[in-house]
Amino acid sequence: MSVLNTRFLAVLGLLAALVAGFSYWELGRSGATLRVAVGPANGEDTRIIYAIAQVLKREQSSVRLRVVTTEGAAQSAQAIEAGQVELAVIRSDAATPANAPTVAILHTNAALLVAPAETGIKSVADLAGKTVGVLRGNATNERLLDVILAQYDVPSALVSRRLLQPADLAEAAHKLDAILVFGAVPGTVIDDAVGTLSQIRPGGLTFIGVSEAEALAQRQSAYEAVRIVRGTFGGTPPRPPENLTTLGVTFRLVANAKVDQTEISELTRQIFENRTELAAMVPLAAGIMAPDTAKAARHPVHPGAAAFLDDEELTFMERYGDWIYFGVMVVGFFGSAFAAISTRFRRQSHEQAQRLDQLLSLMRTARRCADPEELDRLEEKADDIFAATLAVATHEEIDPNRLAAFSLALEQVRHAIAERRRLLGQPDGALTS
């Protein structure tokens, strides 16, 4: 194989390696599996995430989800902050992980205060000295009650509370003056709680609004003002009898800010384009909403989610234009280098062919030469050609086939000159033509 062919194949190999490397890198990115922390294992948020994972698989999306169950939103927030997962479902009033912007709002839960009518409780201020059952009781929901009490200057110590689970409500309802039920509106948890309390305390219910919820939400970004319309929970008379406003919090799907923007754009697209199907699988998913993408928004949004929601997703050329430009530059560079090498080798090949032709011409001239001095000049020319070829061989590689032909031609020239000298030295001076 010639030197030119060897170098050409080397250039092709390098270009192939560059293309293969870029393809491997891109394919590796396009098949991303993102871990998502959500809990508890039997909770509504977990069912939503599993539904999203099924949709991604069915749609043959380039993004997949691997569910990592936790005890709840607080533990999910800790998991993403510790770098154990790429995504997490958190609630806005819990400890928000640093550097984990929002992808989507999965649903908004309201904190609804309900009291049997016979208790005479009509406002938050009337809860002083009363016992409130906190349904789905945990430290975060109990803190939510304290936030509402503080808004109306009701000391937390003056309100007794019992932490309950939905299954405990029927038994505990007779001992409670009011309940704080936390859940989506409409939603199974609040609907069931209102229905149960209506049956156990048949004198009617009073729905206690948090009319200053909007002002409270403006002061504390963790909260939202939630409007519950008249008759949301059915009944005659309708429950509630009038529209009311209360305090709520959002449950958000957040992502580590370092997760690739393209992957989050794809995840966001699949969530919002398949909301109807997700709601059919898990009714709570009907509450999925887009986060506020404004720069002044209270909760930062992941750039990948914002790109989809604002219809600013990068095109193929915008995403890979720099790589393509770089590839063109590389190909152009190596193409120019190959052209220069080819030109140089063609020139060298032409020079080597000329020297070979010169030797063949000297051989033919020597066989017909009748002048010993001319033979000396022919031998000097042969030596000059040999010296020129030797000078090239010291710093440049010569095609072995051409070098072998050159050596044979030089040997034939020297043999022809020597033979002609011998013939010219004969006494009769006989010459051959």
C-alpha positions in Angstrom: 0.0 0.0 0.0 1.4 3.4 -1.0 2.1 6.1 1.6 -0.6 8.3 0.0 -3.2 5.6 0.4 -2.1 5.0 4.0 -2.4 8.6 5.0 -5.8 8.9 3.2 -7.1 6.0 5.1 -5.8 7.6 8.3 -7.7 10.8 7.6 -10.9 8.9 6.9 -10.4 6.9 10.1 -10.1 10.1 12.1 -13.2 11.6 10.6 -15.1 8.3 11.2 -14.0 8.4 14.8 -15.3 11.9 15.2 -18.6 11.0 13.7 -18.9 7.9 15.8 -18.0 9.8 19.0 -20.6 12.4 18.4 -23.2 9.8 17.5 -22.5 7.8 20.7 -22.6 11.0 22.8 -25.9 12.0 21.3 -27.5 8.6 21.5 -26.4 8.3 25.1 -28.1 11.6 25.9 -31.3 10.9 24.0 -32.0 7.7 26.0 -32.0 9.3 29.4 -33.6 7.6 32.4 -34.4 10.2 35.2 -34.9 9.1 38.8 -37.8 10.8 40.5 -38.4 10.8 44.3 -42.1 10.8 45.3 -44.0 9.6 48.3 -45.7 8.0 50.1 -45.8 4.8 48.1 -49.6 4.6 48.1 -50.1 8.4 47.7 -51.8 10.3 44.9 -48.6 11.9 43.7 -46.9 8.6 43.3 -49.8 7.4 41.2 -49.5 10.5 39.0 -45.8 9.9 38.5 -46.3 6.2 37.6 -49.0 7.4 35.1 -46.5 9.8 33.5 -43.9 7.0 33.3 -46.4 4.8 31.5 -47.2 7.6 29.0 -43.5 8.2 28.3 -43.0 4.5 27.6 -46.1 4.2 25.4 -45.1 7.3 23.4 -41.5 5.8 23.0 -40.2 9.0 24.4 -36.4 9.6 24.7 -36.9 10.2 28.4 -37.9 7.5 30.9 -38.7 7.7 34.6 -37.5 5.5 37.4 -39.6 6.0 40.5 -37.9 6.2 43.9 -40.5 6.1 46.6 -40.1 8.1 49.8 -42.1 8.7 53.0 -43.4 12.0 51.7 -42.6 15.4 50.1 -40.1 16.4 52.7 -38.0 13.3 52.2 -38.3 13.7 48.4 -36.9 17.2 48.7 -34.0 15.9 50.7 -33.3 13.2 48.0 -33.0 15.7 45.2 -30.9 18.1 47.3 -28.5 15.3 48.1 -28.1 14.4 44.4 -29.7 11.0 44.8 -32.4 11.7 42.1 -32.8 14.1 39.2 -36.5 14.8 39.8 -38.8 15.1 42.9 -42.3 15.9 43.9 -42.3 18.5 46.7 -44.9 20.7 48.3 -44.4 24.5 48.2 -44.7 25.0 52.0 -42.1 22.4 52.9 -38.3 22.9 52.8 -37.6 23.8 49.2 -34.4 22.2 47.8 -31.8 24.6 46.5 -31.2 24.7 42.8 -34.3 22.6 41.9 -36.5 24.7 39.6 -40.1 23.7 38.7 -41.1 21.5 35.8 -44.9 21.4 36.3 -47.5 22.0 39.0 -49.1 18.6 39.6 -52.0 19.9 41.7 -53.0 22.5 44.3 -54.2 21.4 47.7 -56.5 23.5 49.9 -56.6 23.8 53.6 -60.3 23.7 54.3 -61.7 24.5 57.8 -65.1 22.9 58.5 -67.2 23.1 61.8 -70.5 21.5 62.7 -73.1 24.3 62.8 -74.1 23.6 66.4 -70.6 24.7 67.6 -71.3 28.2 66.7 -67.9 28.6 65.0 -68.1 31.0 62.1 -64.6 32.3 61.7 -60.9 31.5 62.4 -61.0 33.8 65.4 -63.7 31.5 67.0 -61.3 28.6 67.1 -59.6 29.9 70.3 -60.2 27.4 73.1 -61.5 24.8 70.7 -60.2 21.4 69.5 -59.4 21.1 65.8 -58.8 17.8 64.1 -56.1 18.0 61.5 -57.0 15.4 58.8 -54.1 13.7 57.1 -52.3 14.9 60.2 -48.6 15.5 60.0 -46.2 18.2 61.1 -46.4 20.1 57.8 -50.3 20.2 57.9 -50.2 21.2 61.6 -47.9 24.1 60.7 -50.4 25.1 58.0 -53.0 25.5 60.8 -50.6 27.6 62.8 -50.1 29.9 59.8 -53.8 30.4 59.4 -54.2 31.1 63.2 -51.4 33.6 63.1 -53.0 35.5 60.3 -56.0 36.2 62.6 -53.9 36.7 65.8 -55.1 33.5 67.4 -52.3 32.1 69.7 -51.5 28.6 68.6 -51.4 27.5 72.2 -55.1 28.3 72.6 -56.1 25.8 70.0 -56.0 22.1 70.8 -55.4 19.8 67.8 -55.7 16.1 67.1 -53.8 14.6 64.2 -56.0 12.2 62.3 -56.0 10.0 59.2 -59.2 9.7 57.1 -60.0 6.4 58.6 -60.1 8.0 62.1 -62.6 10.7 61.3 -65.8 8.9 61.9 -64.8 7.8 65.4 -63.3 11.2 66.4 -65.9 13.5 64.8 -68.1 13.7 67.9 -65.1 15.0 70.0 -64.1 17.7 67.6 -65.2 21.3 67.3 -63.8 21.7 63.8 -61.6 19.9 61.3 -58.8 21.1 59.0 -58.8 18.9 56.0 -56.1 19.1 53.4 -56.5 18.0 49.9 -57.2 18.8 46.3 -60.5 20.5 45.4 -62.3 18.7 44.0 -60.7 15.6 45.3 -61.4 12.4 47.1 -59.9 13.3 50.5 -61.9 16.6 51.0 -65.1 15.2 49.4 -65.1 12.1 51.6 -64.3 14.2 54.8 -67.2 16.6 54.1 -69.5 13.8 53.4 -68.6 11.9 56.5 -68.8 14.9 58.8 -72.3 15.8 57.3 -73.6 12.3 58.2 -72.1 12.3 61.7 -73.1 15.9 62.6 -76.4 16.2 60.8 -77.1 19.8 62.0 -75.3 21.2 59.1 -71.7 22.4 58.5 -70.1 25.8 58.6 -67.3 26.3 56.0 -64.7 28.7 57.4 -62.9 30.7 54.8 -59.5 32.4 55.0 -60.5 35.6 53.3 -57.0 37.1 53.7 -55.4 34.1 51.9 -54.4 36.2 48.9 -52.6 38.8 51.2 -51.0 36.0 53.1 -49.8 34.4 49.8 -48.3 37.7 48.7 -46.2 37.8 51.9 -45.2 34.1 51.8 -44.5 32.5 48.4 -45.0 29.1 49.8 -48.8 29.6 49.8 -51.6 30.2 47.2 -55.1 31.6 47.5 -57.6 28.9 46.5 -61.2 29.7 45.6 -63.9 27.1 46.4 -67.1 27.7 44.6 -70.6 27.4 46.0 -71.9 23.8 45.9 -68.5 22.2 45.2 -69.4 19.3 47.7 -73.0 18.9 46.6 -75.9 18.7 49.1 -79.1 20.6 49.8 -78.5 23.3 50.8 -75.3 23.4 48.7 -72.0 22.9 50.4 -70.5 25.4 50.8 -73.5 27.8 50.6 -71.3 30.6 49.2 -68.1 31.0 47.4 -65.1 31.1 49.7 -61.4 31.6 49.6 -58.9 29.6 51.7 -55.2 28.9 51.9 -53.5 26.3 49.6 -50.2 24.9 48.6 -48.9 23.5 45.4 -47.3 20.1 44.8 -44.6 20.6 42.2 -42.5 18.3 40.0 -39.0 19.9 40.2 -35.8 18.9 38.5 -32.1 19.4 39.4 -31.0 22.5 37.5 -28.1 20.5 36.0 -30.4 18.1 34.2 -30.1 18.6 30.4 -32.5 21.2 29.1 -33.5 19.0 26.1 -34.5 16.1 28.4 -36.7 18.4 30.6 -38.3 19.9 27.5 -39.2 16.5 26.3 -40.6 15.5 29.7 -42.7 18.7 29.9 -44.0 18.2 26.4 -45.2 14.7 27.2 -46.9 15.8 30.4 -48.8 18.6 28.9 -49.7 17.0 25.6 -51.1 13.9 27.5 -52.9 15.6 30.4 -56.3 14.3 29.3 -55.0 10.7 29.3 -53.2 11.2 32.6 -56.4 12.6 34.2 -58.3 9.5 33.0 -55.7 7.3 34.7 -55.5 9.4 37.9 -58.2 12.0 38.3 -56.0 14.2 40.4 -53.8 14.8 37.3 -56.6 17.0 35.9 -55.1 19.7 38.2 -51.7 19.7 36.3 -50.9 23.3 35.5 -48.0 25.1 33.9 -45.8 27.1 36.3 -45.3 30.8 35.8 -42.4 31.3 33.5 -41.9 35.0 34.0 -38.5 36.0 35.3 -40.1 37.6 38.3 -42.1 34.5 39.2 -42.0 33.4 42.9 -40.8 29.9 42.0 -38.1 29.5 39.3 -38.8 27.3 36.4 -36.4 24.9 34.8 -35.1 26.3 31.5 -36.1 23.1 29.7 -39.7 23.4 30.9 -39.8 27.2 30.1 -38.5 26.5 26.6 -41.5 24.2 25.9 -44.1 26.3 27.7 -43.0 29.5 26.0 -42.7 27.8 22.6 -39.0 28.5 22.5 -37.6 25.0 22.1 -34.3 24.9 20.3 -34.4 23.7 16.7 -32.0 21.0 15.5 -29.7 23.6 14.0 -29.9 25.7 17.1 -29.1 22.7 19.3 -26.4 21.2 17.2 -25.3 24.0 14.9 -22.1 24.6 16.8 -21.2 20.9 16.5 -22.0 20.9 12.9 -20.0 24.0 12.3 -17.1 22.5 14.2 -17.5 19.3 12.2 -17.4 21.2 8.9 -14.3 23.0 10.1 -12.6 19.8 11.0 -13.6 18.1 7.7 -12.4 21.2 5.8 -9.1 21.3 7.7 -8.4 17.7 7.0 -9.7 18.0 3.4 -7.3 20.9 2.8 -4.5 19.0 4.5 -5.2 15.9 2.4 -5.3 18.0 -0.8 -1.9 19.5 0.1 -0.5 16.1 0.8 -1.9 14.8 -2.4 -0.5 17.7 -4.4 2.9 17.2 -2.7 2.9 13.5 -3.4 1.9 14.0 -7.0 4.7 16.4 -7.4 7.2 14.0 -5.8 5.8 11.2 -7.8 6.3 13.2 -11.0 9.9 14.1 -10.0 10.6 10.5 -9.3 9.2 9.5 -12.7 11.3 12.1 -14.4 14.5 10.8 -12.8 13.6 7.3 -13.9 13.0 8.5 -17.4 16.4 10.3 -17.3 18.2 7.1 -16.3 16.5 5.1 -19.1 17.5 7.8 -21.6 21.2 7.7 -20.2 21.1 3.9 -20.6 20.1 4.1 -24.3 22.6 6.9 -25.0 25.4 4.9 -23.3 24.8 1.9 -25.6 25.3 4.0 -28.7 28.0 6.3 -27.4 31.4 6.2 -29.3 33.2 8.9 -27.2 34.9 7.8 -23.9 34.6 11.5 -22.7 30.9 11.4 -23.4 30.6 8.2 -21.3 32.3 10.1 -18.4 29.6 12.8 -18.7 26.9 10.2 -18.8 28.3 8.6 -15.7 28.4 12.1 -13.9 24.7 12.6 -14.9 23.8 9.2 -13.4 25.7 10.1 -10.2 23.8 13.5 -10.0 20.5 11.7 -10.4 21.4 9.2 -7.7 22.5 12.0 -5.4 19.2 13.9 -5.9 17.2 10.8 -5.2 19.3 10.0 -2.1 18.8 13.6 -0.8 15.0 13.1 -1.1 15.1 9.8 0.6 16.9 11.2 3.7 13.9 13.4 4.7 11.0 12.1 2.7 9.5 8.6 2.2 9.7 7.2 -1.3 7.3 4.7 -2.7 9.1 1.3 -2.3 8.0 0.2 -5.8 9.4 3.3 -7.4 12.6 3.0 -5.4 13.1 -0.5 -6.6 12.6 0.5 -10.2 15.0 3.4 -9.8 17.7 1.1 -8.3 17.3 -1.3 -11.2 17.5 1.5 -13.8 20.6 3.0 -12.2 22.3 -0.5 -12.2 21.4 -0.9 -15.9 22.9 2.6 -16.7 26.2 1.7 -14.9 26.3 -1.7 -16.6 25.7 -0.1 -20.0 28.5 2.5 -19.5 30.9 -0.2 -18.3 30.1 -2.4 -21.2 30.5 0.4 -23.6 33.9 1.3 -22.1 35.0 -2.3 -22.5 33.9 -2.3 -26.2 35.6 1.1 -26.9 38.9 -0.3 -25.4 39.1 -3.2 -28.0 42.1 -2.9 -30.4 39.9 -3.1 -33.5 37.6 -0.5 -32.2 34.6 -2.6 -33.3 31.3 -1.0 -32.2 27.8 -2.3 -31.9 24.9 -0.2 -32.9 
